[in-house]
Amino acid sequence: MSSEKTYFSPIEKLALYGHGGEDVSIISALLQDSVLLKKNIKWNKKRNRFSLLVNRFRWELMQDNISETLPYKRVQTMLLFNGVIAVYSQNLQRALNNEILSLLSLNLTSNENFDEIKLSFSGNTSIKLKIEFIEVLVKDLDTSDFHGKSTVPTHDN
């Protein structure tokens, strides 16, 4: 084992696929303190897909003393859940479309016939996803992902 430290490049983009409880915990830690607008939360019932477009803090850049040399940075990230049977929310209707929500955590609970993933936000707001199977995708985006467009589009899946 080498004693040399490895650091993430500030230009690398995160892309993760999760399919179990431990994966959900890791994704939760990486997305902690992400911010988003209510209008960037979508459920495509026909495709059983729930997605959020968030601005996540790049926690992976804060290893050891690297935070002294790199500025704090956020990156636009897509969070996607497949196999969603139903979506329930608490206090989401009260959030205005332009109010910034802060994602605190993702928590998985298993029941006899299905699993649930609860997304907890600041302000006592939450979303609960009833899912057939665990399939979570996380992908960092940037403006170059949108064919050279300089503006970041709204998330319309």
PECOR-V137758 format. One record per residue. RES is the residue in one letter. PSI is psi in degrees with one decimal (999 if undefined). OMEGA is omega in radians with two decimals (999 if undefined). Layout:
# PECOR-V137758
RES|PSI|OMEGA  RES|PSI|OMEGA
This chain:
# PECOR-V137758
M|130.2|-3.11  S|144.7|3.09  S|-2.9|3.14  E|134.4|-3.13  K|143.2|3.10  T|132.9|3.12  Y|149.6|3.05  F|140.5|3.03  S|138.1|3.14  P|-13.9|-3.14  I|-6.2|3.12  E|144.0|3.10  K|140.5|3.13  L|137.4|3.03  A|114.8|-3.09  L|149.0|3.02  Y|126.2|3.13  G|141.3|3.13  H|19.2|3.11  G|174.2|-3.10  G|-40.5|3.12  E|-37.2|3.10  D|-40.7|3.12  V|-38.4|3.11  S|-41.7|3.12  I|-45.4|3.13  I|-38.4|3.09  S|-44.5|3.14  A|-39.9|-3.14  L|-27.6|-3.10  L|-0.3|3.13  Q|134.6|3.14  D|17.2|3.01  S|148.6|3.12  V|149.9|-3.12  L|166.0|3.03  L|148.7|3.13  K|-36.1|-3.11  K|-13.2|3.12  N|23.6|3.04  I|122.2|-3.07  K|141.7|2.99  W|118.6|3.07  N|93.2|-3.06  K|-38.2|-3.11  K|-36.3|-3.13  R|-0.5|-3.08  N|45.0|-3.06  R|131.5|3.09  F|134.0|-3.08  S|154.6|3.09  L|143.1|3.01  L|113.5|-3.03  V|163.0|2.95  N|105.9|-3.06  R|148.2|3.04  F|136.4|-3.09  R|77.5|-3.13  W|-32.3|-3.08  E|-16.1|3.10  L|-8.0|-3.03  M|24.9|3.13  Q|139.6|3.06  D|-124.7|-3.10  N|10.4|-3.10  I|-26.5|-3.12  S|-21.5|3.11  E|-22.8|-3.08  T|-18.0|-3.12  L|140.2|3.08  P|155.9|3.04  Y|142.6|-3.05  K|142.8|2.98  R|155.3|3.12  V|142.9|3.10  Q|131.2|-3.01  T|138.7|3.05  M|130.2|3.06  L|121.9|-3.00  L|133.1|3.10  F|126.4|3.04  N|159.9|3.11  G|23.8|-3.10  V|121.2|-3.13  I|-39.7|-3.09  A|155.3|3.14  V|130.0|3.10  Y|144.7|3.13  S|156.1|3.07  Q|122.5|3.10  N|10.7|3.13  L|-35.2|3.14  Q|-29.9|3.13  R|-23.3|-3.14  A|126.3|3.09  L|155.5|-3.13  N|-28.8|-3.13  N|7.7|3.09  E|137.1|3.13  I|126.6|3.08  L|144.9|3.10  S|120.0|-3.14  L|122.0|-3.12  L|-42.7|-3.09  S|163.6|2.96  L|131.1|3.13  N|131.9|3.14  L|132.1|2.98  T|140.6|-3.12  S|135.0|3.04  N|178.9|-3.08  E|-44.1|-3.05  N|-15.3|-3.07  F|168.6|3.06  D|161.5|3.06  E|138.8|3.01  I|123.4|3.12  K|125.7|3.06  L|115.8|-3.13  S|132.3|-3.13  F|163.8|3.04  S|162.4|3.11  G|25.4|3.11  N|34.7|3.11  T|139.7|3.10  S|159.1|3.04  I|131.5|3.12  K|127.1|3.13  L|121.5|3.02  K|121.5|-3.00  I|147.9|3.07  E|-36.3|-3.12  F|159.9|-3.12  I|113.9|3.03  E|105.8|-3.08  V|130.6|3.11  L|136.1|3.09  V|127.6|-3.14  K|124.7|3.04  D|140.8|3.12  L|165.4|2.91  D|175.6|-3.05  T|-25.4|3.13  S|-17.9|3.07  D|-12.0|-3.07  F|40.7|3.03  H|46.1|3.03  G|-1.4|3.10  K|138.0|-3.08  S|-15.8|3.13  T|151.9|3.13  V|121.4|-3.08  P|160.4|3.00  T|161.0|-2.99  H|109.3|-2.99  D|39.8|3.14  N|999|999
